[in-house]
């Protein structure tokens, strides 16, 4: 059963429909598809969106009306805006630390306030262990997600679909950073300053992230391909992959669908 939109979600759909020229139902269908893809990818089917299609953050878009470049641009713009709205409508984000090339400000960094949800209830399955409850704060950067549980002294980190759970010891975490170079190493900010994530004890490591119930094997395979393309795009944006390397890898991944 599709999740119900909240009043805020209905207002967003109506506003985007009026502004983009798509019908409210087409906008709603794409929003639900993005919700199922955790805001990073979508598999959809609607006549106004070019029939059946797939979208992934980073510029990957395929629609049934494959030669209609104008429609592709409109669908991509709509998907990008909806994906951003889904991120804004998620639980209060952890502040992201600046890259190592920038100076870190001293002192505690506050968490952002929680914006209105797009749905009447959170429709997304938890990707972290359910017994941890609701995170005090959560966030995402590139292909990495974090969820911090202060009362349990636990930090869940998902990288590439694999979830690791850390003991935060005495740290009171207020932000995260990700090395922009080739290592992609993670760090966090606490009352002790900037600390490398690898210094925390691992409670559980390498578990598959929870998948949405009812998804088929082929759907999971396609989602994995789109997630991989999104990660490759992030590497290209950071200068680790060239445009040619990205295009070659993307074509190789799409051939698997």
HUKAZI-V100423 format. One record per helix or strand of 2 or more residues. SS is the DSSP state (a for helix, b for strand). FROM is the first residue (numbers start at 0). TO is the last residue. Records with the same first field share a line. If there is no record, write none. Layout:
# HUKAZI-V100423
SS=FROM-TO, FROM-TO
This chain:
# HUKAZI-V100423
a=6-19, 23-35, 46-48, 68-87, 129-131, 196-198, 216-236, 242-253
b=40-45, 50-55, 59-62, 94-95, 136-140, 143-148, 153-158, 161-166, 174-177, 185-189, 192-195, 200-207
